[in-house]
Amino acid sequence: MNKRIRELAKQSGIWEYYEINEGVGEDEKHLEKFAELIIQDCLLALEPDPMAPEIDYAVEEKFYRRSAEKIKRHFEIE
């Protein structure tokens, strides 16, 4: 599991739930998938509006690309 996702799971208390009640293993994959889906949804929320005027779209696109790369690096996602 991604180190940052594991840290966040521990901070939230979810990690302890899995360790105590079900054990970490197969459930760890589900937790990681859940975190990845949240990250993907956040990236989708940042996508530029294709209906925006051309200049606004260009600015939004630059912001999106820079932000998306920072988020992917932060969470070690390719």
Contacts in CASP RR format, 6 or more apart in sequence:
PFRMAT RR
TARGET T0000
AUTHOR 0000-0000-0000
METHOD contacts of the structure
MODEL  1
MNKRIRELAKQSGIWEYYEINEGVGEDEKHLEKFAELIIQDCLLALEPDP
MAPEIDYAVEEKFYRRSAEKIKRHFEIE
1 28 0 8 1.000
1 31 0 8 1.000
1 32 0 8 1.000
2 32 0 8 1.000
2 35 0 8 1.000
2 75 0 8 1.000
2 76 0 8 1.000
2 77 0 8 1.000
3 76 0 8 1.000
4 74 0 8 1.000
4 75 0 8 1.000
4 76 0 8 1.000
5 31 0 8 1.000
5 32 0 8 1.000
5 35 0 8 1.000
5 36 0 8 1.000
5 75 0 8 1.000
6 15 0 8 1.000
8 35 0 8 1.000
9 15 0 8 1.000
9 31 0 8 1.000
9 35 0 8 1.000
10 16 0 8 1.000
14 31 0 8 1.000
15 24 0 8 1.000
18 24 0 8 1.000
18 25 0 8 1.000
18 27 0 8 1.000
18 28 0 8 1.000
18 31 0 8 1.000
35 75 0 8 1.000
36 77 0 8 1.000
39 71 0 8 1.000
39 75 0 8 1.000
39 77 0 8 1.000
42 71 0 8 1.000
43 68 0 8 1.000
43 71 0 8 1.000
46 63 0 8 1.000
46 64 0 8 1.000
46 67 0 8 1.000
46 68 0 8 1.000
47 64 0 8 1.000
48 57 0 8 1.000
48 60 0 8 1.000
48 61 0 8 1.000
48 63 0 8 1.000
48 64 0 8 1.000
49 56 0 8 1.000
49 57 0 8 1.000
49 60 0 8 1.000
50 57 0 8 1.000
52 60 0 8 1.000
71 77 0 8 1.000
72 78 0 8 1.000
END
